[in-house]
């Protein structure tokens, strides 16, 4: 695997070119992000198709991935160059400021990667390759959600940083709205995925990996929490509160190792799924604590209570056996009723669409309580 790993490491600098995404946001050209991402997506699909078509060797697929990221880097640099021309000059003060933020997060990310991957290694050691396959099939959804969440939240960092310089109250208001909006949309999605877990796994993988449905029921909530993890991470980065990340990532890795060691012998891949969920709750919980500590509380408990109650009612209605009704029709009716209630009880705030509109006279954002 040495050559493959070497080629994969070459792709790392091009993966880092994702920093162009915030550049597009700062210079009010968010559509450039879409253009660059589409170029990357189509390039990757074409290269993978050619790899399948002409020479299905693993090294060709690695080269396809590397090539697609190289093309993205070139396109993203070209688009950003139209907005700002880089000055290739070493500024020690700028580098120091970047390292002050990047070092804790970089070290933490290494431990978080270990925390995420240790389950696979321990499953292979303590159980079997079959258990690894069942767990990995469901965990693929976590990887996809991580990528999607990163794409969504990365552009928020410069927006939060701009607000932090003007008025921290703005960040608290934005955080409140975004946290509530994610819950309103993703919580019912998580319930639907839980109810139809077997159908989803069968549709994507076939009947042979059907046991992954039980793992998927747990990991779907990891997928949702990841959005909160990256969002609150963007918030604390914007206000420069990151030093706690030094120990948080290590704590997650230790907790993951211990829980997997205790749970895998008895529960196999289900134990690893619960471990992943507990570790993700730890990561997001601690980060939210530091966010609230430096910004103040951004949770409107009344809205959260109503949102959770509506989702519990949706879950109960889909799982109860009293009314013998088609599950698909029941899900559709349940979702329509859910979103009707969120609108009727004004759980969805009217200022959501104006989330990032800056009141230039006051250099802040005004929201309804």
Order of alpha helices (4+ residues) and beta strands (2+ residues): alpha-alpha-alpha-alpha-alpha-alpha-alpha-alpha-alpha-alpha-alpha-alpha-alpha-alpha-alpha
